[in-house]
Amino acid sequence: MLNGFGSSISGQWFLLLCMPSFLFPYVFHFPFIFRSVLRK
């Protein structure tokens, strides 16, 4: 049980560390897209 608990926590940290790397480009470009939409 302790081993499964540790693996689940490491899996959650893996997702937390991987998701920002995937979402960073979208978050970085979002203000520019938002401004272009507001200008139209």
C-alpha positions in Angstrom: 0.0 0.0 0.0 2.8 2.4 0.8 4.5 1.7 -2.5 1.2 2.3 -4.4 0.7 5.5 -2.5 4.1 6.8 -3.4 3.7 5.9 -7.0 0.4 7.8 -7.2 2.0 10.9 -5.7 4.9 10.7 -8.1 2.3 10.3 -10.9 0.5 13.5 -9.7 3.8 15.4 -9.6 4.7 14.0 -13.1 1.4 15.5 -14.4 1.9 18.8 -12.5 5.4 19.1 -14.0 4.4 18.1 -17.6 1.1 20.0 -18.0 2.7 23.5 -17.6 5.2 22.6 -20.4 2.3 21.7 -22.7 0.1 24.7 -21.7 2.9 27.3 -21.6 2.8 28.2 -25.3 -1.0 28.7 -25.2 -0.8 30.8 -22.0 2.0 32.8 -23.5 0.2 33.5 -26.8 -3.2 34.0 -25.2 -2.8 37.8 -24.5 -1.8 38.4 -28.1 -4.7 36.5 -29.5 -7.0 38.3 -27.0 -5.8 41.7 -28.2 -6.2 40.8 -31.9 -9.8 39.7 -31.2 -10.5 42.9 -29.3 -9.1 45.0 -32.1 -11.5 43.4 -34.5 
